[in-house]
Amino acid sequence: MKIGRVLDEQYKVEILARFTSDSAGNLCTSDLSLVLYGTRRICQNIVTEKDKANEVKRSVMADMRRLASLFLQFR
């Protein structure tokens, strides 16, 4: 469980804090389903691609932003 806590803190600092404060970025950081989606994706991808951490981070952020934009369009 200690690895999960460290990963959660890294996720908050490296992913959630980096979103811009526009409507999609705010939704990415506040909506529980998007936060959980990002957490799951980052956990899966970091384990499989340890040497590509920056690419994984960018990919997860892009996916979360895309989902947030879709949520906003359907509102």
Secondary structure as GFF3:
##gff-version 3
##sequence-region A 1 75
A	DSSP	alpha_helix	2	14	.	.	.	ID=ss1
A	DSSP	three_ten_helix	16	18	.	.	.	ID=ss2
A	DSSP	alpha_helix	23	30	.	.	.	ID=ss3
A	DSSP	alpha_helix	32	48	.	.	.	ID=ss4
A	DSSP	three_ten_helix	50	52	.	.	.	ID=ss5
A	DSSP	alpha_helix	53	74	.	.	.	ID=ss6
###
